[in-house]
Amino acid sequence: MRRLNVLLFLFLFSLYLQIYAQLPYTFTNTARSSHGAAYNVAFDSDGTVYLANYNGGLRAYNYDGTSFTNTAYIDNGGLAYAVAVGADGTIFLANGSDGLRAYSYNGTSFTNTANIDNGGTAYGVMVSADGTVFLANGDDGMRAYNYNGTSFTNTAHIDNGGTSTKDVAVGTDGTIFLANSFIEIFNNGLYAYSYNGTSFTKTAYIHNNSQVTGVDVGLDGTVFVTSFLGLQAYNYNGTSFIQSTSVGNYWGANNVEVGLNGTVFLSSSSHGLQAYNYDNISFRLLASIKEGGGFAYGVTVGSDGTVFIANHSDGLRAYDYVGNTLTNTAHIYDGNFAFGVAADSDGTVFLAKGDDGLRAYNYNGTSFTNTAHIYNGGTSTKDVAVGTDGTIFLANGDDGLRAYSYDGSSFTNTAHVNVGGGATDVAIGHDGSVFLTTWRDGLWAFSYDGSSFTNTAHIDDGYPANGVEVGTDGTIFLASDFGGLLAYSYDGTSLINIAHIDDGGHAADVSVGLDGTVFLACNEDGLRAYSFDGSSFTNTAHIDDGGYATGVAVGPDGAVFLANGDEGLFAYIYSGYVEVENTISPIPDVFSLSQNYPNPFNSTTTIKYQLKETEFVSIKVYDVLGQEVAKLVNDYKAEGYYSLQFDASKLPSGLYLYSIQAGENFNVKKMLLLK
């Protein structure tokens, strides 16, 4: 079992919850026993509880549901960090000062049967189904041991560097997962290894932006990891990790344990012990990548699906996005302050570079070539956009807005206007109108005739404007630092604010999907999706993977890419729905889930349900393999009639199941998607 750096009584009641499969809404303290600093706990098949007691050795307890009885104690010195129990009842102790120990237990006393110390600091221990003992051994890496009842034999060792290999877990398929911390936090992360009896082979690695402290594996193979910033869940496909969700950001998340019913228990220095239900959410993180350090600011997607990211101190990078993987295909660094990036239809990439001005690059799939550079002043060149005729428009900080022509080898500045206020972003309307956001005085509209700008409209709603995007119907969407998301209509002479929503965070950038969904990147709030009906926004999904979201772009296949500050680049898919409550009809007297209509359906269908009382409602969609593909509802709902529209445009044709759980009520039905 893994280390749980929490009070013993808290964890043992979490065990009580596991046995009785209660939902993790509250904890009730049923028993407590205090014998020093509790670091880790494990239990065997008869219910005996074993405690790794840091500088107090190893203890055994009987637990009757209301009280603990200490039945045995042994202290061989050192620091007892973690304990695990083998299938034959042998107890294995990771001892920070003297390695790995084995004990037998007869119900009243421990007998130390074996000890081995190969150096390092033993932090975590786990036993596989075949009896192999795996030790997370601090700065010594990971070791595997055979145990014959009287002695250990070290059969394999691997050290991928790092200063503190913290914890180890074994998956149902025998994969070994290792939580590995480093002094240089940009190298922290989770490792996966195969083990053939004599050696380890690393099969996957994923970076974590904080010190990784614990790891455990759910019965479905989900890998849960704790770090000083919270709890993350990963899918593992044999060659790579895919982060699916996270909770936090908590200071000092120490360890994680998965219960028998799938409940995930988190111990942290700031929040003690917490219990979570885990399932997929409307956003599912498919891939993330960070290379070269720095701070990711701007992101755009080329017509061929290539993702380009502007990194403040790392320059420009290109990524292929295939399946669930981001692969860095090219990198160039021409100095700091890369803020904004845009791509032309011919593959030319334009980079807005702070005090360095504007640069153009050719990209051939494997490398960048800098073909042009121009600097016309300005203290902070923020963002760049390309018009349908190839004109490049530059939001140039305190220098305002500039237009450039580009002939493949040089830029020519064709127009300039400075309205003051600190230009932050620029977007092009369907009719060629140019929209400029400024930090201090809102949104501006300009016409451009090839040689000059004419200001046609201006509006300032009092919010610092960071990002602007034009929707498929011509609506202008504005990301405001302190004001959230705003929508404007534009008739050629005036801008009119038609909608506003603020869900917190500092909105940094906005992008619009092909279906009209509006995606908002918020610095401390992550990524949000909104539907827009012409007069109001509805927040349909939200995900926050930590970090500092700065830029967002939507690919031609609907994938959503997020530039996430010092976390790098993230890729998401999005499944949206719209739910409507009928507040006029009388309260239903029964619970029911209706058959979707139409059925079969092409892309969208309507699902109706009714509640006779307020309940926590969960509605999910599954494929025929039982894999969850969408979560439509996950919230408390009052009694009444409900109707939601499920958008399956991103799913393949086939048979699907949709289920509802409302309190004690459950129902499931089939639906057929035909495209």
C-alpha positions in Angstrom: 0.0 0.0 0.0 1.1 3.6 -0.5 2.0 6.1 2.1 -0.9 8.1 3.6 0.6 11.0 5.5 -2.6 11.5 7.6 -4.0 10.6 11.0 -4.8 7.0 11.3 -8.4 7.4 12.3 -9.2 9.4 9.2 -7.9 6.8 6.8 -9.5 3.9 8.6 -12.8 5.4 8.3 -12.2 5.8 4.6 -11.7 2.0 4.7 -15.0 1.7 6.4 -16.6 3.7 3.6 -14.9 1.4 1.0 -16.3 -1.8 2.6 -19.9 -0.4 2.8 -19.6 1.4 -0.6 -21.0 4.7 0.8 -20.9 7.8 -1.3 -18.1 10.1 -0.1 -20.2 13.1 1.1 -19.1 13.1 4.7 -16.7 11.4 7.1 -17.6 10.3 10.7 -14.7 9.5 13.1 -15.4 6.0 14.5 -12.1 5.3 16.2 -8.7 6.7 17.0 -5.4 5.4 18.2 -2.4 7.7 18.6 1.2 6.3 18.6 3.3 9.0 17.1 3.5 10.2 13.5 1.4 8.0 11.2 2.9 7.8 7.7 1.3 4.9 5.9 -1.3 2.2 6.5 -2.1 -1.2 4.9 -4.5 -3.9 5.8 -4.7 -7.7 5.1 -7.5 -9.9 4.1 -8.6 -10.6 7.8 -8.9 -6.8 8.5 -5.7 -6.4 10.5 -4.4 -2.9 10.1 -0.6 -2.2 9.8 0.8 1.2 10.5 4.2 2.6 9.3 4.8 4.9 12.2 7.8 7.0 10.9 10.2 7.1 13.9 8.0 4.7 15.9 8.4 1.5 13.9 5.6 -0.8 12.8 2.3 -1.5 14.6 -0.6 -3.9 14.1 -4.2 -3.1 15.1 -7.4 -5.0 15.3 -10.4 -2.8 14.3 -14.0 -3.8 15.2 -15.8 -0.9 13.6 -15.7 1.4 16.7 -12.2 1.0 18.3 -8.6 0.0 17.7 -6.6 -2.5 19.7 -2.8 -2.4 19.3 -1.9 -6.1 19.1 1.8 -5.9 18.1 4.7 -3.5 17.8 8.3 -3.6 16.6 10.9 -1.0 16.0 14.2 -1.9 14.3 15.3 1.7 14.1 15.3 4.0 11.2 12.2 5.8 9.7 9.2 3.7 8.8 7.7 5.3 5.7 5.5 2.8 4.0 4.0 -0.7 4.5 2.5 -3.3 2.2 1.1 -6.8 2.7 1.8 -9.8 0.4 -0.7 -12.4 -0.6 0.8 -14.8 1.9 0.5 -12.3 4.8 4.1 -11.2 4.8 4.5 -7.6 5.8 7.0 -5.4 3.9 8.3 -2.2 5.4 10.1 0.6 3.5 12.5 2.0 6.1 14.1 5.3 5.1 17.3 4.6 7.1 17.9 0.9 6.4 16.1 -0.2 3.3 13.5 -3.0 3.0 12.4 -5.3 5.8 10.1 -8.3 5.9 8.0 -9.4 8.9 5.8 -12.3 9.8 2.9 -11.7 12.1 1.2 -14.3 14.3 -1.6 -12.1 15.8 0.3 -10.9 18.8 3.9 -10.2 17.6 6.1 -9.4 14.7 9.2 -11.3 13.7 11.8 -9.7 11.4 12.5 -12.3 8.8 14.7 -10.4 6.3 16.4 -7.1 5.7 18.2 -5.6 2.7 19.7 -2.1 2.2 21.0 -1.1 -1.2 21.4 2.5 -0.3 19.0 5.3 -1.1 16.1 6.3 1.1 13.2 3.7 1.0 10.0 5.7 0.7 7.4 3.4 -0.9 6.8 -0.3 -1.3 4.3 -2.5 -3.2 3.9 -6.2 -3.8 2.7 -7.6 -7.1 0.4 -10.5 -7.6 3.3 -12.9 -8.1 5.0 -11.8 -4.9 7.7 -9.5 -6.4 8.4 -6.6 -4.1 9.0 -3.2 -5.6 10.8 -0.5 -3.7 10.7 3.3 -4.4 14.1 4.1 -3.1 14.7 7.9 -3.0 17.7 9.0 -5.0 18.5 5.4 -5.8 15.6 4.9 -8.1 13.5 1.7 -8.1 14.4 -1.8 -7.2 12.7 -5.2 -7.5 13.2 -8.1 -5.1 12.3 -11.7 -4.8 11.6 -12.9 -1.2 11.9 -16.5 -0.2 10.8 -16.3 3.4 14.2 -15.7 4.9 16.0 -13.3 2.5 15.7 -10.8 -0.3 17.4 -11.1 -3.7 17.7 -7.9 -5.7 16.6 -8.9 -9.3 16.4 -5.5 -11.0 17.3 -1.8 -10.5 16.7 1.3 -12.5 17.5 4.9 -11.8 16.3 7.6 -14.2 17.8 10.4 -12.0 15.9 12.5 -9.6 16.4 13.2 -6.0 13.5 11.5 -4.5 11.7 8.5 -5.9 8.6 8.7 -3.7 6.1 5.9 -4.4 5.3 2.9 -6.5 2.2 1.1 -7.6 1.5 -2.0 -9.7 -1.3 -2.2 -12.3 -3.5 -5.2 -12.9 -1.5 -6.0 -16.0 1.8 -5.9 -14.1 2.9 -2.4 -15.2 4.9 -0.6 -12.6 4.1 3.0 -12.0 6.7 5.2 -10.2 6.2 8.7 -8.7 9.5 10.5 -9.2 10.5 13.9 -7.7 13.4 16.1 -8.7 15.0 19.2 -7.3 14.6 20.7 -10.8 10.8 20.6 -10.8 10.6 20.7 -14.6 11.7 17.1 -14.5 9.1 15.8 -12.0 6.8 13.2 -13.2 5.2 9.8 -13.5 7.0 6.8 -15.1 5.7 3.5 -16.3 7.8 0.4 -16.5 7.5 -3.2 -17.7 9.3 -5.8 -15.7 10.4 -9.2 -17.0 11.8 -10.7 -13.9 15.4 -9.5 -14.4 15.1 -5.9 -15.7 12.9 -2.8 -16.0 12.1 -1.1 -19.3 10.6 2.4 -19.3 7.5 2.5 -21.4 6.1 5.9 -20.7 6.7 9.2 -18.9 4.7 12.3 -18.3 5.8 15.6 -16.7 4.2 17.0 -13.6 4.8 20.7 -12.8 5.2 20.0 -9.0 6.9 17.5 -6.8 5.2 14.1 -7.3 4.4 12.4 -4.0 2.2 9.4 -4.5 0.7 7.0 -7.0 -2.1 4.4 -7.0 -4.0 2.4 -9.7 -7.8 1.9 -9.9 -9.4 -1.4 -10.8 -10.1 0.0 -14.3 -6.4 0.9 -14.8 -6.7 4.6 -14.2 -3.5 5.9 -12.6 -3.9 8.5 -9.9 -1.0 10.8 -8.9 -0.6 13.3 -6.1 1.8 16.3 -6.2 2.2 19.4 -4.1 -0.5 21.0 -6.4 -3.2 18.4 -6.2 -4.5 15.1 -7.6 -4.4 14.1 -11.3 -5.9 11.1 -13.1 -4.2 9.5 -16.1 -5.1 6.9 -18.7 -2.3 4.6 -19.7 -2.3 2.8 -23.1 0.9 0.9 -22.8 3.1 3.6 -24.4 1.9 6.9 -23.1 -0.1 8.7 -20.5 -3.1 10.8 -21.2 -4.2 13.1 -18.4 -8.0 13.0 -18.1 -8.8 15.3 -15.2 -7.4 16.9 -12.0 -8.4 18.4 -8.7 -6.6 21.1 -6.7 -4.7 23.2 -6.6 -4.0 22.0 -3.1 -0.8 22.7 -1.2 1.0 19.5 -0.2 -1.1 16.6 -1.7 0.8 13.8 -0.1 -0.7 10.5 -1.3 -3.6 8.8 -3.0 -5.4 5.5 -2.4 -8.2 3.9 -4.5 -10.9 2.2 -2.5 -12.6 -1.1 -3.3 -15.6 0.7 -4.8 -13.4 3.1 -6.9 -13.6 6.0 -4.5 -10.4 8.0 -4.6 -9.0 9.2 -1.3 -6.5 12.1 -1.2 -4.4 13.1 1.7 -2.9 16.6 1.7 -1.1 19.0 4.1 -3.7 21.7 3.4 -6.9 19.8 3.3 -6.3 16.6 5.3 -8.2 13.6 3.9 -10.7 14.0 1.0 -12.8 11.5 -0.9 -13.7 11.8 -4.6 -15.9 10.0 -7.1 -14.0 9.9 -10.4 -15.5 9.9 -13.9 -14.9 11.6 -17.2 -16.3 15.1 -17.7 -17.5 17.1 -20.7 -13.9 18.0 -21.5 -11.5 15.2 -21.8 -7.8 16.1 -21.9 -6.2 14.1 -24.7 -2.6 15.3 -24.7 -0.3 17.8 -23.2 3.3 18.7 -23.8 5.9 21.1 -22.5 9.3 21.6 -24.0 12.0 24.2 -23.6 10.6 25.8 -20.5 9.5 29.4 -20.9 5.9 30.7 -20.8 3.4 29.7 -23.5 1.4 32.7 -24.7 -0.2 32.4 -28.1 -1.5 29.4 -30.1 -2.9 28.9 -33.6 -3.7 26.0 -35.8 -2.7 25.9 -39.5 -5.0 24.8 -42.3 -3.4 21.3 -42.2 -3.9 20.9 -38.5 -0.3 21.8 -37.4 -0.4 23.6 -34.0 2.0 26.5 -33.6 2.8 28.0 -30.1 4.4 31.3 -29.2 6.5 30.9 -26.1 7.7 34.1 -24.3 11.2 32.9 -23.7 11.4 29.8 -25.8 10.5 31.1 -29.3 8.2 29.3 -31.8 7.4 25.6 -31.9 5.3 23.4 -34.2 3.4 20.3 -33.2 1.7 17.5 -35.0 -1.5 16.3 -33.3 -2.3 12.7 -34.2 -4.6 10.6 -32.2 -3.9 11.4 -28.6 -0.4 12.6 -29.0 1.3 16.0 -29.5 4.7 15.7 -31.2 7.2 18.6 -31.5 8.3 18.8 -35.1 10.2 22.1 -35.2 11.6 24.8 -33.0 13.2 28.1 -33.6 14.4 30.8 -31.2 15.2 34.3 -32.3 15.1 36.0 -28.9 12.6 36.5 -26.2 9.1 38.0 -26.0 7.2 35.7 -28.5 3.6 36.6 -27.7 1.3 36.0 -30.7 1.2 33.7 -33.7 -0.8 33.3 -36.9 -0.5 31.1 -39.9 -1.3 31.9 -43.5 -3.1 29.4 -45.8 0.2 28.8 -47.7 1.9 27.7 -44.4 3.8 30.9 -43.6 3.9 31.5 -39.9 3.9 35.1 -38.5 5.2 35.8 -35.0 4.5 38.9 -32.9 7.7 39.3 -30.8 7.4 42.0 -28.2 10.2 44.5 -28.5 11.5 42.7 -31.6 8.5 43.4 -33.9 7.2 41.0 -36.5 8.8 37.9 -38.0 7.8 35.5 -40.8 8.8 31.9 -41.1 8.5 29.1 -43.6 7.6 25.8 -42.1 8.4 22.6 -44.1 7.1 20.0 -41.6 10.4 19.6 -39.8 12.0 23.0 -39.5 11.5 26.8 -39.5 13.3 29.3 -41.8 13.1 33.0 -40.8 12.3 34.8 -44.1 11.5 38.3 -43.0 11.7 40.7 -40.0 10.5 44.2 -39.4 10.5 46.5 -36.3 8.5 49.7 -36.4 8.7 50.6 -32.7 6.3 49.7 -29.9 7.2 48.4 -26.5 5.2 45.2 -26.6 4.1 43.6 -29.9 1.2 41.4 -28.7 -0.6 39.6 -31.4 -0.9 39.1 -35.2 -3.7 38.2 -37.6 -3.8 37.5 -41.4 -6.5 38.8 -43.7 -8.1 36.9 -46.5 -6.0 38.9 -49.0 -2.8 38.1 -47.1 -2.4 41.4 -45.3 -0.8 41.0 -41.9 -2.3 43.1 -39.1 -0.2 43.6 -35.9 -1.5 44.7 -32.5 1.6 46.6 -31.4 1.3 47.5 -27.7 1.6 51.3 -27.2 2.3 51.7 -30.9 -1.3 50.8 -31.9 -2.3 48.9 -35.1 -0.2 48.3 -38.2 -0.8 46.7 -41.5 1.9 45.0 -43.6 2.2 43.4 -47.0 4.5 40.4 -47.3 6.2 39.2 -50.6 7.9 36.1 -49.2 11.1 37.8 -48.3 10.3 41.2 -46.7 7.5 43.2 -45.0 6.2 46.6 -46.1 4.3 48.7 -43.6 1.2 49.9 -45.5 -0.8 51.6 -42.7 -0.6 52.7 -39.1 -3.0 54.0 -36.5 -2.5 54.6 -32.8 -5.5 55.0 -30.6 -3.5 54.7 -27.4 -4.6 52.4 -24.6 -2.1 49.5 -25.2 -3.1 47.3 -28.1 -3.5 43.6 -27.0 -5.2 41.6 -29.8 -6.5 41.9 -33.4 -9.1 40.0 -35.4 -10.5 40.2 -39.0 -14.2 40.2 -39.8 -15.8 38.4 -42.7 -16.1 41.7 -44.6 -12.5 42.7 -43.9 -13.2 44.9 -40.9 -10.3 45.0 -38.4 -11.1 44.7 -34.7 -8.6 45.8 -32.2 -8.7 45.3 -28.4 -6.8 47.7 -26.0 -6.0 47.3 -22.4 -7.2 50.7 -21.3 -10.1 51.7 -23.6 -12.0 48.6 -25.0 -12.8 47.6 -28.5 -12.2 49.4 -31.8 -13.4 48.7 -35.4 -11.5 49.9 -38.5 -11.9 49.7 -42.2 -8.7 49.2 -44.2 -8.4 50.3 -47.9 -4.8 49.0 -48.5 -3.1 52.2 -47.5 -4.9 53.6 -44.4 -7.2 52.7 -41.5 -10.5 54.5 -40.8 -12.0 54.2 -37.4 -15.6 53.2 -37.9 -16.7 52.3 -34.3 -15.5 52.2 -30.7 -17.0 50.9 -27.4 -15.5 50.8 -23.9 -17.5 48.9 -21.3 -14.9 49.7 -18.7 -13.1 46.4 -18.8 -9.5 45.8 -19.8 -9.7 44.0 -23.2 -7.3 41.1 -23.8 -8.6 39.1 -26.7 -11.0 39.3 -29.6 -12.5 36.8 -32.1 -15.2 37.0 -34.8 -17.9 34.3 -34.8 -19.2 32.5 -37.8 -22.3 34.8 -37.9 -20.2 38.0 -37.5 -20.6 38.5 -33.8 -17.5 39.9 -32.1 -16.5 38.1 -28.9 -14.3 39.9 -26.4 -12.2 38.3 -23.6 -11.9 40.9 -20.8 -9.4 40.7 -18.0 -11.8 41.6 -15.2 -15.1 41.3 -17.1 -15.2 37.8 -18.4 -16.8 37.3 -21.9 -18.7 39.9 -23.9 -20.5 39.7 -27.3 -21.0 42.7 -29.7 -23.0 43.2 -32.8 -21.4 45.4 -35.5 -23.3 47.1 -38.4 -20.4 49.0 -39.9 -20.8 52.1 -37.9 -21.4 51.1 -34.3 -20.7 48.3 -31.8 -23.5 47.2 -29.5 -23.0 45.0 -26.4 -25.6 42.2 -26.7 -24.4 39.7 -24.0 -22.0 39.4 -21.0 -21.0 36.6 -18.7 -18.3 36.5 -16.0 -17.5 33.1 -14.3 -14.4 34.4 -12.6 -10.7 34.3 -13.5 -8.9 36.7 -15.8 -10.1 36.1 -19.3 -7.1 36.1 -21.6 -8.2 34.9 -25.0 -11.2 33.7 -26.9 -11.8 31.4 -29.9 -14.9 30.2 -31.8 -15.4 26.6 -33.0 -17.0 25.8 -36.4 -20.3 25.0 -34.7 -20.3 28.4 -33.0 -19.2 27.3 -29.6 -17.2 30.0 -27.8 -14.0 28.9 -25.9 -12.5 31.2 -23.3 -9.0 30.9 -21.8 -8.9 32.4 -18.3 -5.6 32.8 -16.5 -6.4 31.1 -13.1 -9.7 29.5 -14.2 -8.6 27.3 -17.1 -10.8 26.7 -20.1 -14.6 27.3 -20.5 -17.0 26.6 -23.3 -20.1 28.6 -24.0 -23.1 28.4 -26.3 -24.5 31.7 -27.6 -28.0 32.2 -28.8 -27.7 35.8 -30.0 -28.6 37.5 -26.7 -27.0 35.4 -23.9 -24.3 32.9 -23.0 -24.6 29.5 -21.4 -21.6 27.9 -19.8 -21.7 24.3 -21.1 -18.3 23.0 -19.8 -15.3 23.9 -17.7 -11.9 22.4 -17.0 -8.9 23.6 -15.0 -5.7 21.7 -15.2 -3.8 24.3 -13.2 -1.2 26.6 -14.6 -2.0 29.9 -16.2 -4.2 29.7 -19.4 -3.2 32.4 -21.9 -4.3 31.4 -25.4 -6.9 29.2 -27.1 -7.4 28.0 -30.7 -9.7 25.5 -32.4 -8.4 23.0 -35.0 -10.2 22.1 -38.2 -11.3 18.8 -36.6 -12.8 20.6 -33.6 -9.9 19.9 -31.2 -9.3 22.7 -28.7 -5.7 23.7 -28.0 -4.8 25.7 -24.9 -1.6 27.6 -24.3 -1.1 27.2 -20.6 1.7 29.4 -19.4 4.5 27.4 -17.8 2.5 24.2 -18.2 2.9 24.2 -22.0 0.4 23.1 -24.6 -2.8 21.1 -23.9 -5.3 19.5 -26.3 -8.9 18.8 -25.6 -12.0 17.4 -27.2 -15.4 18.9 -26.3 -18.9 17.4 -26.1 -21.6 19.9 -25.7 -25.3 19.9 -24.8 -28.1 22.3 -24.2 -30.6 21.6 -21.4 -33.9 23.4 -21.0 -36.2 23.2 -17.9 -40.0 23.5 -18.4 -40.9 25.6 -15.4 -44.6 25.9 -16.4 -45.7 22.3 -16.1 -46.8 20.8 -12.8 -44.4 18.8 -10.6 -44.2 15.2 -11.9 -45.4 12.5 -9.5 -42.9 9.9 -10.9 -39.3 9.7 -12.0 -38.8 8.8 -15.7 -36.3 8.8 -18.6 -37.8 9.1 -22.1 -36.6 7.5 -25.3 -34.5 10.0 -27.2 -36.1 11.6 -30.3 -35.4 11.3 -33.1 -34.0 7.8 -32.9 -32.1 6.8 -35.0 -30.6 10.3 -35.4 -28.0 12.2 -37.3 -25.7 14.3 -35.1 -28.3 15.7 -32.7 -31.1 14.3 -30.6 -33.3 15.3 -27.7 -33.4 13.5 -24.4 -36.2 14.2 -21.9 -36.5 13.2 -18.2 -38.6 14.2 -15.2 -37.9 14.3 -11.5 -40.5 14.2 -8.7 -38.1 15.7 -6.2 -34.8 17.5 -6.0 -31.9 15.0 -6.7 -28.3 14.9 -7.7 -28.5 13.9 -11.4 -25.9 12.3 -13.6 -26.6 11.5 -17.2 -23.9 9.8 -19.2 -23.5 8.3 -22.7 -21.5 5.1 -23.4 -20.4 3.3 -26.5 -21.1 -0.5 -26.9 -17.8 -1.3 -25.2 -18.9 0.5 -22.1 -16.6 3.4 -22.5 -18.0 6.8 -21.4 -18.1 9.2 -24.3 -20.0 12.1 -22.9 -21.4 13.4 -19.6 -24.5 15.5 -20.2 -25.6 16.3 -16.6 -23.7 16.2 -13.4 -25.5 18.5 -10.9 -28.4 18.9 -8.5 -31.7 19.4 -10.2 -35.0 20.5 -8.7 -38.2 18.6 -9.3 -39.7 19.2 -12.8 -39.5 18.3 -16.5 -36.2 18.6 -18.4 -35.1 18.4 -22.0 -31.6 18.4 -23.3 -30.1 18.3 -26.8 -27.2 15.9 -27.2 -24.7 16.8 -29.9 -23.0 13.7 -31.3 -21.4 15.3 -34.3 -17.9 14.3 -33.2 -18.8 10.7 -32.6 -18.8 7.8 -35.1 -22.0 6.1 -36.2 -23.2 3.3 -34.0 -25.2 2.1 -31.1 -24.9 4.1 -27.8 -26.4 3.8 -24.4 -27.5 6.7 -22.2 -28.1 6.4 -18.5 -29.5 8.5 -15.7 -28.8 8.3 -12.0 -31.0 10.5 -9.9 -30.7 9.7 -6.2 -31.8 6.0 -5.8 -33.4 6.1 -9.3 -31.6 4.6 -12.3 -32.5 3.9 -15.9 -30.7 3.2 -19.2 -31.8 3.3 -22.8 -30.3 2.7 -26.3 -30.0 5.2 -29.1 -28.6 4.7 -32.7 -26.5 7.3 -34.4 -26.5 7.2 -38.2 -24.5 9.6 -40.3 
